[in-house]
Amino acid sequence: MDSVELCEFLAAFEHAIGRVEETGERVSVTDGGEPMSALLPAAELAELEHFAQRVHGGPRPRPRVIRERPVGPEQRGPYIRYVHADGVRMTFARDRVVVAELRSVDELDWLEDNARTGRQGHMDPKQAAAFEEFLARQPPVGDGIAWIADSWREQEPFTVLEFIKGPSPEEVALAYGADAQDITDGLLLHQVRERDAREGGDDLLRVLVFGEAAGWTWLGYHDFDDAFSRFLDPPPPDQITLTATMAKAIYDFSYSKDGVYQNPFPIEDNAETQRDMYELIWYTPGETPFAPNAPLAFLNPHIRRAEEKTDWADGIPLFFAGLERAFGLSLPRDAIASGQVRCARPTRR
């Protein structure tokens, strides 16, 4: 990277700008030989800003020393210099088009670190499709969740299954209104079963069962009397809810991302947002469940791979097997069967 001393740059900035335009590379601006700032193509700065804004990497560094600003824009040759309020950052334009930007070394380091993080989650459409196909070929994590689909359809052992990314199981349980003392005591499901058997109680139908598997907090409960709040603030990055209502033969699936419900149907322009749930009985094995332009279309290859690579034949276990591959979901089969999982009753009112 070429370099120029600050005094020379301020006296004849058109030479450095021309170099940036000619080569597409940065020019380092030094002060006494020490890098102070960098002149870079405007397009490069736009790209850094675009990706850096995707993450929260602490406050952006600002110049420690505020320099005096010129009275107005300054023109040298074909270029016009616009100095920002701090007197350090500068924008250079030619023929009313921005061609280069001057930024401090500290600010550029901050931008590059955050942009590097922001790029990790970015893929173009072809890359994203190939990556989805790759993920769809992966086997389920741990026990997966397809094993529980048949009993869940009969509302056993739970009516509602939820998977939440981000907060810990304890945080979610408290937010849902579970009893804090039960959580502190480490109450286990088998203890509730045994107490109900001894005392003829029905706490087993009113507890919130919770745990962590494959990086997700999972919940299982009946909540027939709306004992739990089901409310998280702020909304988690990802939340999946599966609800079985055997008496009405309704089995629905919903997925929210950052608190925004991902509609199972494509949204038409200028039409009201459809808020319909997706019922699992609508899925027919061998047929694509979601339209290519629907928000949930990314699930299609995962469900198709489950159809090809598993022994499940019924629609609901196959749909669950697709969710395993799409999200890496898992439930601890032996621990749930034996009751060696944590639970809590609703907060006493």
C-alpha positions as CSV (number, residue, x, y, z in Angstrom):
1,M,0.0,0.0,0.0
2,D,1.3,3.4,-1.0
3,S,1.8,6.0,1.7
4,V,1.9,9.8,1.9
5,E,2.7,12.2,4.8
6,L,-0.3,14.1,6.1
7,C,1.2,17.5,5.3
8,E,1.8,16.5,1.7
9,F,-1.6,14.9,1.4
10,L,-3.4,18.1,2.6
11,A,-1.4,20.2,0.3
12,A,-2.0,18.1,-2.8
13,F,-4.7,15.5,-2.2
14,E,-5.5,15.1,-5.9
15,H,-2.4,13.0,-6.4
16,A,-3.4,10.5,-3.7
17,I,-7.0,10.4,-4.9
18,G,-5.9,9.8,-8.5
19,R,-3.7,6.9,-7.2
20,V,-6.7,5.3,-5.4
21,E,-8.9,5.7,-8.6
22,E,-6.1,4.2,-10.8
23,T,-5.3,1.2,-8.7
24,G,-8.4,0.6,-6.6
25,E,-6.1,0.2,-3.6
26,R,-5.8,2.2,-0.4
27,V,-3.2,4.9,0.3
28,S,-1.9,5.2,3.8
29,V,-1.7,8.7,5.3
30,T,1.1,9.0,7.9
31,D,2.1,11.6,10.5
32,G,5.8,11.5,11.3
33,G,6.0,8.1,9.6
34,E,3.2,6.6,11.8
35,P,0.0,5.4,10.1
36,M,-2.7,7.8,11.1
37,S,-5.5,7.2,8.5
38,A,-6.2,5.6,5.2
39,L,-7.6,6.8,2.0
40,L,-9.8,4.0,0.4
41,P,-12.1,3.7,-2.5
42,A,-15.7,4.7,-1.7
43,A,-17.1,1.4,-2.9
44,E,-14.8,-0.5,-0.4
45,L,-16.0,1.7,2.5
46,A,-19.6,1.1,1.4
47,E,-19.1,-2.6,1.6
48,L,-17.4,-2.4,5.0
49,E,-20.2,-0.3,6.3
50,H,-22.9,-2.7,4.9
51,F,-21.5,-5.7,6.7
52,A,-20.4,-4.0,9.8
53,Q,-23.9,-2.7,10.6
54,R,-25.1,-6.4,10.9
55,V,-23.3,-6.8,14.2
56,H,-23.1,-4.9,17.5
57,G,-19.4,-4.5,18.0
58,G,-19.2,-1.7,20.6
59,P,-19.1,2.0,19.9
60,R,-17.4,3.2,16.7
61,P,-14.1,4.9,17.5
62,R,-14.1,8.6,16.9
63,P,-11.0,10.9,16.4
64,R,-9.4,11.8,19.6
65,V,-8.3,15.2,18.2
66,I,-10.8,17.5,16.4
67,R,-9.1,19.4,13.6
68,E,-10.2,22.8,12.3
69,R,-12.5,22.5,9.3
70,P,-12.1,24.6,6.1
71,V,-14.9,27.1,5.4
72,G,-16.3,25.1,2.5
73,P,-15.5,22.4,0.0
74,E,-12.1,22.6,-1.6
75,Q,-11.4,21.7,-5.2
76,R,-8.1,20.5,-6.5
77,G,-8.0,19.5,-10.2
78,P,-11.0,17.2,-10.9
79,Y,-11.6,16.4,-7.2
80,I,-13.6,18.2,-4.5
81,R,-12.9,17.5,-0.8
82,Y,-15.6,17.6,1.8
83,V,-14.4,17.6,5.4
84,H,-16.6,16.1,8.1
85,A,-17.5,17.8,11.4
86,D,-14.5,16.2,13.3
87,G,-12.1,17.7,10.8
88,V,-10.5,14.3,10.3
89,R,-12.8,12.2,8.1
90,M,-13.0,13.4,4.5
91,T,-15.0,12.5,1.4
92,F,-13.7,13.1,-2.1
93,A,-15.8,13.5,-5.2
94,R,-15.3,13.9,-8.9
95,D,-18.1,15.0,-11.2
96,R,-20.6,14.7,-8.3
97,V,-19.6,11.1,-7.7
98,V,-17.9,10.0,-4.5
99,V,-14.7,8.2,-5.3
100,A,-12.7,8.0,-2.1
101,E,-13.0,8.4,1.7
102,L,-10.5,9.1,4.4
103,R,-10.9,7.3,7.7
104,S,-8.8,7.0,10.8
105,V,-6.8,3.8,11.4
106,D,-8.9,3.1,14.6
107,E,-12.2,3.5,12.7
108,L,-11.1,1.3,9.9
109,D,-9.9,-1.4,12.3
110,W,-13.4,-1.3,13.9
111,L,-15.1,-1.5,10.6
112,E,-13.1,-4.4,9.3
113,D,-13.5,-6.4,12.5
114,N,-17.3,-6.0,12.5
115,A,-17.6,-6.5,8.8
116,R,-15.6,-9.8,9.1
117,T,-18.2,-11.0,11.6
118,G,-21.1,-9.7,9.5
119,R,-19.9,-11.5,6.4
120,Q,-19.9,-14.8,8.1
121,G,-23.7,-15.0,8.0
122,H,-24.0,-13.7,4.4
123,M,-24.4,-15.9,1.3
124,D,-25.6,-15.1,-2.2
125,P,-28.7,-17.1,-3.3
126,K,-26.6,-19.8,-5.0
127,Q,-24.4,-20.3,-2.0
128,A,-27.4,-20.3,0.3
129,A,-29.2,-23.0,-1.8
130,A,-26.1,-25.1,-1.9
131,F,-25.6,-24.7,1.9
132,E,-29.2,-25.7,2.6
133,E,-28.7,-28.8,0.5
134,F,-25.6,-29.7,2.4
135,L,-27.3,-29.2,5.7
136,A,-30.3,-31.3,4.6
137,R,-27.9,-34.3,4.0
138,Q,-26.6,-34.2,7.6
139,P,-28.0,-36.8,10.1
140,P,-30.0,-35.6,13.1
141,V,-28.2,-34.3,16.2
142,G,-28.4,-36.6,19.2
143,D,-31.8,-38.4,19.4
144,G,-33.5,-36.0,17.1
145,I,-37.2,-35.3,17.6
146,A,-39.0,-37.6,15.2
147,W,-39.1,-40.3,17.8
148,I,-41.6,-38.3,19.9
149,A,-44.0,-37.4,17.0
150,D,-46.4,-40.3,17.4
151,S,-46.9,-39.9,21.1
152,W,-47.1,-36.1,20.8
153,R,-49.9,-36.5,18.4
154,E,-51.8,-38.4,21.2
155,Q,-50.8,-35.5,23.5
156,E,-48.2,-37.6,25.3
157,P,-46.0,-36.7,27.1
158,F,-46.7,-33.1,26.1
159,T,-49.3,-31.1,24.2
160,V,-46.9,-28.3,23.3
161,L,-43.2,-28.6,22.3
162,E,-41.1,-25.5,21.9
163,F,-37.5,-24.9,20.9
164,I,-35.9,-21.5,21.6
165,K,-32.5,-20.2,20.6
166,G,-30.6,-17.9,22.9
167,P,-31.8,-17.7,26.5
168,S,-31.0,-20.5,28.9
169,P,-33.6,-23.1,30.0
170,E,-33.8,-21.4,33.4
171,E,-34.3,-18.0,31.9
172,V,-37.1,-19.2,29.7
173,A,-38.8,-21.1,32.5
174,L,-38.9,-18.1,34.7
175,A,-40.1,-15.8,31.9
176,Y,-42.9,-18.3,31.3
177,G,-44.1,-18.1,34.9
178,A,-42.6,-21.3,36.3
179,D,-42.1,-21.5,40.0
180,A,-38.7,-20.1,40.9
181,Q,-38.3,-22.4,43.9
182,D,-38.9,-25.5,41.8
183,I,-36.2,-24.3,39.4
184,T,-33.8,-23.7,42.3
185,D,-34.6,-27.1,43.9
186,G,-34.0,-28.9,40.6
187,L,-37.4,-30.6,40.6
188,L,-37.4,-33.6,38.3
189,L,-40.3,-35.0,36.3
190,H,-40.1,-38.5,37.9
191,Q,-40.6,-36.9,41.3
192,V,-43.8,-35.3,40.1
193,R,-45.0,-38.5,38.7
194,E,-44.3,-40.4,41.9
195,R,-45.9,-37.8,44.1
196,D,-49.1,-37.8,41.9
197,A,-49.2,-41.6,42.1
198,R,-48.9,-41.4,45.9
199,E,-51.3,-38.6,46.5
200,G,-53.7,-38.9,43.6
201,G,-52.7,-35.4,42.3
202,D,-52.5,-34.0,38.7
203,D,-49.4,-31.9,38.8
204,L,-48.0,-33.9,36.0
205,L,-50.4,-32.2,33.6
206,R,-49.5,-28.7,34.9
207,V,-45.7,-28.7,34.9
208,L,-43.3,-27.1,32.5
209,V,-40.5,-29.5,31.5
210,F,-37.4,-27.9,30.2
211,G,-33.8,-28.6,29.2
212,E,-31.0,-27.9,26.7
213,A,-30.1,-30.0,23.7
214,A,-27.9,-29.2,20.7
215,G,-27.7,-25.5,21.5
216,W,-31.5,-25.1,21.9
217,T,-33.6,-24.6,25.0
218,W,-36.5,-27.1,24.7
219,L,-39.8,-27.0,26.6
220,G,-42.6,-29.6,26.9
221,Y,-45.9,-28.9,28.6
222,H,-49.7,-29.2,28.4
223,D,-50.9,-25.8,29.7
224,F,-54.5,-26.7,29.4
225,D,-55.5,-23.8,31.6
226,D,-53.0,-21.2,30.2
227,A,-50.8,-21.5,33.3
228,F,-47.7,-20.3,31.4
229,S,-47.2,-16.9,29.8
230,R,-45.3,-18.0,26.7
231,F,-43.8,-14.5,26.4
232,L,-40.1,-13.6,26.1
233,D,-38.8,-10.0,26.0
234,P,-36.8,-9.4,23.9
235,P,-38.0,-12.1,21.4
236,P,-35.4,-14.9,20.8
237,P,-33.5,-15.2,17.5
238,D,-35.4,-18.4,16.7
239,Q,-38.5,-20.0,18.2
240,I,-40.3,-23.1,17.0
241,T,-43.7,-24.2,18.4
242,L,-45.5,-27.5,17.8
243,T,-49.0,-27.8,19.3
244,A,-51.2,-30.9,19.3
245,T,-55.0,-30.6,19.8
246,M,-56.1,-34.2,19.5
247,A,-59.8,-33.5,20.1
248,K,-60.0,-31.3,17.1
249,A,-57.3,-33.1,15.1
250,I,-55.3,-29.9,14.8
251,Y,-51.5,-30.2,14.8
252,D,-49.8,-27.0,14.0
253,F,-46.2,-25.7,13.5
254,S,-45.0,-22.1,13.7
255,Y,-41.6,-20.5,13.4
256,S,-40.6,-17.0,14.4
257,K,-37.3,-15.3,13.7
258,D,-36.4,-12.3,15.9
259,G,-40.0,-12.2,17.0
260,V,-41.3,-12.1,13.4
261,Y,-43.7,-14.9,12.4
262,Q,-42.5,-16.7,9.3
263,N,-45.6,-17.1,7.3
264,P,-46.1,-20.5,5.6
265,F,-47.6,-18.9,2.5
266,P,-46.1,-16.4,0.1
267,I,-47.2,-12.8,0.7
268,E,-48.8,-11.0,-2.3
269,D,-47.8,-7.4,-2.9
270,N,-50.2,-4.9,-1.4
271,A,-52.1,-7.6,0.3
272,E,-52.7,-8.0,4.0
273,T,-50.2,-10.2,5.7
274,Q,-51.5,-13.7,6.1
275,R,-51.1,-14.9,9.7
276,D,-52.4,-18.4,9.1
277,M,-50.7,-21.3,11.0
278,Y,-49.4,-24.3,9.2
279,E,-51.2,-27.6,10.1
280,L,-49.1,-30.7,9.8
281,I,-51.9,-32.7,8.3
282,W,-51.6,-30.5,5.2
283,Y,-48.2,-32.0,4.5
284,T,-48.3,-35.1,2.1
285,P,-45.1,-37.0,1.9
286,G,-43.6,-36.8,-1.6
287,E,-45.2,-33.4,-2.2
288,T,-43.4,-30.1,-1.6
289,P,-45.0,-28.6,1.6
290,F,-44.1,-24.9,0.9
291,A,-44.3,-22.7,-2.2
292,P,-40.8,-21.7,-3.5
293,N,-41.5,-18.0,-2.7
294,A,-42.9,-18.7,0.8
295,P,-40.8,-17.7,3.9
296,L,-40.7,-21.3,5.0
297,A,-39.5,-22.6,1.6
298,F,-36.0,-23.2,3.0
299,L,-37.5,-26.3,4.8
300,N,-38.4,-28.1,1.6
301,P,-35.0,-29.7,0.9
302,H,-34.7,-30.8,4.5
303,I,-38.1,-32.5,4.5
304,R,-37.4,-34.1,1.1
305,R,-34.1,-35.5,2.5
306,A,-35.9,-36.9,5.5
307,E,-38.3,-38.7,3.1
308,E,-35.3,-40.2,1.2
309,K,-33.0,-41.1,4.1
310,T,-35.3,-42.2,7.0
311,D,-37.6,-45.1,7.6
312,W,-40.5,-42.9,8.8
313,A,-43.6,-43.3,6.7
314,D,-46.2,-41.2,8.4
315,G,-46.4,-37.5,7.6
316,I,-45.9,-36.0,11.1
317,P,-42.8,-38.0,12.0
318,L,-41.4,-37.2,8.6
319,F,-42.1,-33.5,9.1
320,F,-40.4,-33.7,12.5
321,A,-37.4,-35.5,10.8
322,G,-37.2,-32.6,8.4
323,L,-37.1,-30.1,11.3
324,E,-34.3,-32.1,12.8
325,R,-32.1,-31.5,9.8
326,A,-33.2,-27.9,9.2
327,F,-32.6,-26.7,12.7
328,G,-30.5,-29.4,14.5
329,L,-33.3,-30.1,17.0
330,S,-33.1,-32.9,19.6
331,L,-34.9,-34.2,22.6
332,P,-33.3,-36.5,25.2
333,R,-35.3,-39.7,24.7
334,D,-34.2,-41.8,27.6
335,A,-34.2,-38.9,30.1
336,I,-37.8,-37.9,29.2
337,A,-39.0,-41.5,29.4
338,S,-37.4,-42.1,32.8
339,G,-38.4,-38.6,34.1
340,Q,-34.8,-37.5,34.6
341,V,-35.5,-34.1,33.2
342,R,-36.1,-30.8,35.0
343,C,-39.5,-29.3,35.5
344,A,-41.4,-26.7,37.4
345,R,-45.0,-26.0,38.4
346,P,-46.7,-22.7,37.6
347,T,-46.0,-19.9,40.1
348,R,-48.4,-20.1,43.0
349,R,-51.0,-17.3,42.7
